Structures are given as structure tokens and as C-alpha cells.
Amino acid sequence: MHIKHLIKKICIFFLLLYLCAPELLSAQTDSVTITEVMFNPNSTNNEFVEIYNYGSTPIDLTGWRLYDYQDVDTLKDFGQGLILAPKQFAVIF
């Protein structure tokens, strides 16, 4: 039963991601890709999404948001900017 619940949550996450931020999943902006999702980790770790810029130009992540069934999270600049350079990974907690 636990596996079914986990699969349901993952499906809901990607459905909401597709509906609320289609630019992340569309072929028109294929330079930024979700490369890893840590969903419902054990109590010592946080959930996160990892993205990667496959393109050759920097991507401004200002205003990007992540949605799930509970929250809307806006990416925040902690003094280093929100530019994802070409061939660079970013981890969003």
C-alpha cells in the first residue's frame, strides 16, 4: 500500500509541474531539464529537485516556481543570483 501511495504522489507532482510550469517540460525550452527528484526521503534528508542547463546560453530562473499538492515554492536569490549557466546543475530544496 505504501508503494501505491508514493507512486500516486509522484504522478501528482509531475502532473502539477506540467500544468503549472509547462516551460520546464516542453520541447521549446529543452535546455533546462529535471535530472533528479528526491521525493519523500527519510527523516534526515530534505526533498529536492535537481535541474541541469543542457543549452549553450545562461537561463534566468527568476520567477520560477515549483508546485506540489501542498505548496507553491518560489526560487529565492540568496545573494549569488538566479542564473543557471550552461552545463550547470542546480539543486532546489
Steps between C-alpha positions, in 0.01 A plus 500: 500500500791737577643462147164584341476814713854605402435441131179703523688792661770490231237500224319793660828690530583462131142573393502824699845583368376449145183704554658785694843524339475347152811688390704259715370200306449639151719429201522874426723560804691177502814654644381463864409148609400343829774247566410371845212509748537399864143447609403407855851420630575361843486740793868604473475644148292765325295465184667659200494537123819516295504680164767529231553755223589299189495813286777734397349816651435597864142463628349754739301308764346815650130442556516123452278305738458142606154373583385191683174402659582697817708805413622743239872569536663796326873484440680752718823686438733473799755743357653297220233563235258266329685448175556138400812497286542265203592145607420585865288309751278657765339329798173650623400410857 
